[in-house]
Amino acid sequence: MVRGETAKRDGTPYDPDDLSSLWEGLEALNRNPTLAPFLARGVGGDELARMLFKEAVVTLTGRIRGGVSFTQARNTPFQGLAADGAKLALWRLTREGFRVVAFIHDEVLIELPERDGSVDLARVEAAREAMCEAMAGVLGGDIPVACEATLSRCWSKDAGIVVRDGRDYPADRKEKDAGQLAALHQAGLVAPSRAEPRRGGGRRPARPGTPGSPGLAVDPPSSGGGLGRVDKIEGL
């Protein structure tokens, strides 16, 4: 309607009452004197559409995006800011000598030197901290930023991590869940796994999904990690 179109995509003409309500509503909401004569005419066109829906927007980092639509202008300040933080994290990792091989949505894949099937925990922490600090730098204030890390010989969503004696070892999802549960047991946050009576004698393990079960996926607050992929810079 604002662009001057008189019919819907299927060719059905717009209802006159709907058109009238549109222009009356826009006039009532308008606070821009430049738009007033266009809205008073009640006739759409490309110029009016451009004035209403095409604008420039800027992120907190100072990056300007011009000629965007209404929804893009509302989305860019936060989603675009997250993209700025991710790009700065990539630059920081490269500057500090990490071999970045891929960036997939919100995951950074880094190759690290392996020794006896493991990588140095300190090097993992350095990568994780670089990513968190880069994102925190664009957000400002006290907004918390978290970064998960996993280790694998090939990229996988099921990758996990096991930390032993200052070294990080790759782990599949089952091993990762078991390691998380062990840490929760030690902290007293999850009851130990219990065996249940089995009909006809003997015991059977706890059902998957019960507290303490090896099949239970638990995501406790992260205090560190490892990598084969450094995973998910998250903020906001």
Order of alpha helices (4+ residues) and beta strands (2+ residues): alpha-alpha-alpha-beta-beta-alpha-alpha-beta-beta-beta-alpha-beta-beta-beta-alpha-beta-beta-beta
